[in-house]
Every structure is written in structure tokens, then in C-alpha cells.
Amino acid sequence: MLISVMWLSSCAAPTPRPEVFAGRDAGFAPPTQSAIAYTPAAVLEKEAAAIPDDYVLGPGDLLQLDVWNRKALSNPEVLVGPDGVITIPRIGNIAVSGLTREQAAEKITIALSKYYKRPEVSLVIREYNNNKAFVLGRIENPGVVRFPGKGTLLEALSLAGGLPVLREEAVLTRCAIIRGKDQVIWVDLRELLHSGNMALNARIRNNDVIFIPENQDELMYVMGEVFKPGAIRLSSQMTYLDALMLAGGPTKSANLKKTFILRFDGETRTVKEIDLGAMLREGRLEHNVQLKDNDVLYVAENGVSKFNYALNQVMPFLQVLNLSTSVLERFGVMQEVREELWGQEGFVDGASN
């Protein structure tokens, strides 16, 4: 199996059979993270509709209480305590946590009515401290953010200082909104920030935890006739030509008509053939597709190379990717590899002369 993998990376004959594409990226849809199912925009919209529009009082809110013609009862600074209770002269403690401003004013009015005839109560929120979220992880200023109005994901990220400027090769692609004890909402940051899909700008509920995972490098792989085969960390908006140049470009032995992008998406696979020579001669940049996590860029070779050369070319790649027989079978190339190997002089049953 090992010799089959090594031979595949350096020989032009057993190249993957590409599918037919019409136009830019047709049939080459980007995959989702294999371990993460992003929450669809329709679900985010449904969740947003379930969040009340009216602000509810809670611990830390600073209120101003005015009782008309009752100066002794009025107070310009009434703090909602950690237990959600405020203290008012004459009537004592009143629980207001979870109530809207109007509901709290009505509750105070009813309590004062036991002692005063038709009291007129006015309640003003001076500081909104209960409409908050906790932003953690890969963010410039992690901590608590408070919203003066309806909170959204973009507003929370902005209040927390925005996403940090990482090293050039790093890319942040997702974040989780942890709601309560049993709900996690995954948002595709790449789609929201780079594509401007505002349908993913989720509403934030009080006490939500927004977590941007520590950067997990996304990798793509370049193999075949390039000067520096191996793994390349994806940066934002990296394209086919970007990766090819980062791998040192094609060698003199490269077949510029036969370059391929292999893409895995769960149990499905897609192969896109790119004629690099035609792209450069004719300026056909519509084939300069954007790369995704775990893409493989393979540059075929003109003719068959010696075993030692193939070994030197492939070994760096094998250190970062195990392209096993089962994986290759999914691309429909292993039988073709075997047939070509046994027919080539110098390759005998997994060994070379």
C-alpha cells in the first residue's frame, strides 16, 4: 500500500478521474466541518423570535424611582441586588428580577396602595446591566459585555474588542453560543464575516456564553510535482494558486494540464481538474477556486520517475497525511494504480529494482 501511495504522488498515469464542471466552482460546494453541524439560518431566526423584545430587570440594574408628591419614597439610585430584590421605604423588599420596567412599577404601585391613596409611580432604568453575555476564547478582550438594546452576535464581538489579529496563516471559522444547560448553537464565522450573511447574526439572550474556540489550524495538502510538497496552513480566502506558490510552484517535470483538487466531505468526494497551463495562458482565473480544510492539491508528472525520487517527494507528505488504500478506493484510482504499477519496469510486487 505504501508504494502505491508514493507512486501516485509522482506519476501522471493513475490520476483521479475528474468530474465535469460548468463554470466557477460548479459542483464544488464547500464542505462543512466534519465534527460540527452549523445551526441553519432558519433555526437562528426561530430562536431570535423566542427572545422577548422587552428588557427584563435583573441583578446589577440601576433604577430611578419617583413617587409623585412623595419625596421620602423617591430614590434616584435604586440598585437591584444579586438576589433580584430592591428596597423601598415603607414597603421594604420587592423582588423585581425577571420583570419588565412596567411590571415592576405596577408591583410597586400595588404595594404602596396599602399605605397611600392612588400613588403615582414612575420607574426609570438608568443603567442596563442585566442584558449581558460572556464572550470567551479567541477574542481580543474576553469577559462580560452588556447591551443597551437587543444584543446580537456581531455586537457582542465588537464590544469584546473584535477577533484578534492572528498570525497570517491562522484563520477563525466558527463560534459557539452556549445557551442554558442543554443548548449549543454553532455559527459559521467565515460565512458571517467574510460572506456577509447577516442571517447568521444571531440574537443573544441574557447570560448567553459566546465561545470562539482556540485556533485550530486548518490544513490543506499539496503533493506531486511541486518543489515543497506537504501541509499548508489555510489563511483566509486562500486559493489554488496561493497554495501552489506556497508549495514552491510546479517542477519542470510537472504536467501543467493535469492538476487536481481532491475534496472530502464526509462520505462524499469531489475531484476538480484544473489545466494550469491554460489558466496562465488565457487568464482563466475562474478556475482559481478557494480552498477548504483538508483539500488535497495534486500536480501530475510527465512520465514515470525513479523510485528513490518518488520516495523523496512523498515522504514529507506522509508525515502529515495518511492517504490510505481505503481513502484512495473512494476516489476510484487504486485499481488503476495497481494495473499501472505492475506494468511499469522497476516496480515488482511492492519493491523496486
Steps between C-alpha positions, in 0.01 A plus 500: 500500500780741584667462163162559332458829684854610418464410137169689477659824617770502237354331194262649248332184373264403789351845551154537657213505252355852527135584486369747243452854626323790333609840619669611818478246782198326347461172685782602730303615800702559816473230767387550855719418796474126547461526877277809504152554363446872458160628608293595191385859458136390530565358846681817605199701388269277703722536806503878457119510490491321837707772671274767655539849359427665835792545734469310827656620822771307676795524739720804446239721335490855634151650523351837580176495700271802505175506699307816422465732797676243724858622518586268790417199286684616190860391440725595204717188546331169571733205439362157423689266730654162415179338625289710262348706781475877552423678827241778520416700816176410668437181302843335537634244252348450155615225262531644149734256325343364185244781478479770235520864609120538471436180698737611778336845518156338527621268776639796696176693447292212640728471803483877571121502458472332838632818661429781251200590291557459125882538501651601169820302442759566230791259452797581275791273410819702532749220434430178311718234656284190466502475119839335478701220349831338581745502208784252543772333297685652204383858542693822555345586841321197645252565778151635560335724240177692563250609239304825521242348264438172325829313497635326192806285436677768297429757771641266766817438298541873444451585868760237589758668278447290189687193386874523560753555224655156483807390319448516126451127453229464764128524435197507731196331354239438769361588840258339743214668684438299816146562621386356830606150598405304192528715188800583281464707182790481254540801269712498185718808552652471155156526341393781733812717488649432158183434300285751689215256561312705759246223548769341719525808726328320787302680770660469842296407806589623847778290656599330173861382479668577167807283452749536214715185511874530525630504147511154353717519194322408183727318261506415132752277331711535185658193344648389169724711279559806717824609662371487859227236540332481838242666723411868473306690763197669352471873522182688430393485134797281395469388138640227277775728365590619851557143617691408186741791548542428873603146400776646283312474172503215248825330411633460145358147499147617578216444258334842512190365329441246775460658842219398732325613815365211706235595752358281777159568653397219731425200281504699177796610293549750219784519250561815299747495212678828427709568190761730653664569165173619346420703808827690473495537120139610473454667838217263597496598864150364547673168571710655779265354761506574869638212707342334801616301799656162404511571125774317310670672205670245277731592211557216255832421333606449140624143484606263777775588748744278682398341829749693715382831355139405570595406855670835562202685360233319696662447842447856625136468400457168680600669823184711497244292310433128492344451158401138561378242254143538624511873433643453153234240421242772555658692216487199274872504425654205686422237236645728236808550721553126538464435128746776415748394769521140391545614140789735574858374483677525837191445715454139612242400761555799732879525450728674252809390318 
